[in-house]
Amino acid sequence: MKVKTPGLGVANLVVALVMAFLASQARADYAPSLPIYPTAHYTLHTDVEPAFARDLGERLDAMYEEYARRLGAFGSDSSEQLNVWIFDKKLDYMKFIDDRLPNTGGVFIPAKNCLAAYLETQGRDALRRTLQHEAFHQFANRLIGPNLPVWVNEGIAQLFEEGIYTGKRFIVEQVPPRRLRQLQDDMSNRRLMPFEDFVYMDHKTWASNMRDRDRGSSQYNQAWAMVHFLVYACDATTGKALYRDRFFKMLTQIKFGIDAKDAFRANFGENFAAFQDRFLAYARSLTATQESNFVENAEVLSDLMVEINNSEKRTFRSLPDFRTHLERGGYQLKYSKGQLRWTTNPDIDIYFKDLSGHELDANQAGLVANPSAPLPDLVLRPGGGLEYRARFYVDDDGKPDREIIVRSY
């Protein structure tokens, strides 16, 4: 049996940033009255449920500290609070951004000096990633300025977007399986733009490309991959980062007014063909990081629980009962994101392995009763000091949905 799912577990297709348009066109006068949650760095305005609002505020502060730690070389930030508006309903979000950019899940608006996003239809996990992404734009606009090349701005934002929060810190150096699938598919089908064209792309061209959703998805993922290359590519012998120092030197020069194209050439030269070859070799060598792999395992298993509950009205008392049902039924999920399609592994055992590839035992995996939720929590402890918990809630359509909570133990 195969269960088709169009969107569970897949990040928003596009979280667009078109600051040049929003700066001139967003309404600066509309400010609805929402409950306020002050945090260390933000004034959070939101009408989502209070417990979720406090969780978002905690994560925003932790992400801010991560921005500041990694970008401290660009100067110290002011103590002024940053404004964030998170709406429960998309309609209220669209009114706030003056009905522009309907395909976005969140956006930084320089004209209002604030970040805005919404929950409805995105799901909690996608909203969290949206905030991690857009909050970087807000932070960078203050600390580095408005002149970052769009591919750099978006690429760094996506590095932070993929950060995994453990309740204590963010693990940022992630290669999620879904991004790797997109990158491999784009390389196989020759959708990646030439390096020189991509580096020199302006905001207008970037925005124009976004009209094609598949092209926009590839464009965003290429920006992520290129920044990942410049930040994390290392010498195979010494382990030293190859380009990171030059990359941050380039950002510093841009901050102090040097044209972005000149700054790139000054630090990386003009042999784009050779540089692109090195990037492609790096991209082909990438493998998914273990933390993101286990997040996806928890996503797949919890999505299966949701789909079986929706289609068969069935719940399970224990993880072994759930696993036996999956094995007997031959269940697989089909995911889609634009042109990209992928199907979960027919060998369900692959989702019940620990870091060493051994079967998870009863102390490492289980279902935990949660009286306030429509389904029991699904908990995986595969090693590495992290617990991956799928927690369920009722969505706007009255059906179970899930969020993945990662915690240190």
Buried (B, 14 or more C-beta within 10 A) or exposed (E): EEBEBEBBBBBBBBBBBBBBBBEEBBBEEEEEEBEEBEBEBBBBBBBBEEEBBBBBBBBBBBBBBBBBEBBEEBEEBEEEEBBBBBBBBBEBBBBBBBEBBEEBBBBBBBBBBBBBBBBBBBBBBBBBBBBBBBBBBBBBBBBBBEBBBBBBBBBBBBBBBBBBBBBEBBBBBBBBBBBBBBBBBBBEEEBBBEBBEBBBBEBEBBBEBBEEBBBBBBBBBBBBBBBBBBBBBEEEEEEEBBBBEBBBBBBBBBBEEBEBEEBBBBBBEEEBEEBBEBBBEBBEEBEBBBBBBBBBBBBBBBBBBBBBBEEEEEBBEEBBEBBEBBEEBEBBBEBEBBBBEBEBEEEBEEBBBBEEEEEBEEEBBBBEEBEEBBBBBBBBBBBEEBBBBBBBBEBEEEEBBBBBBBBEE
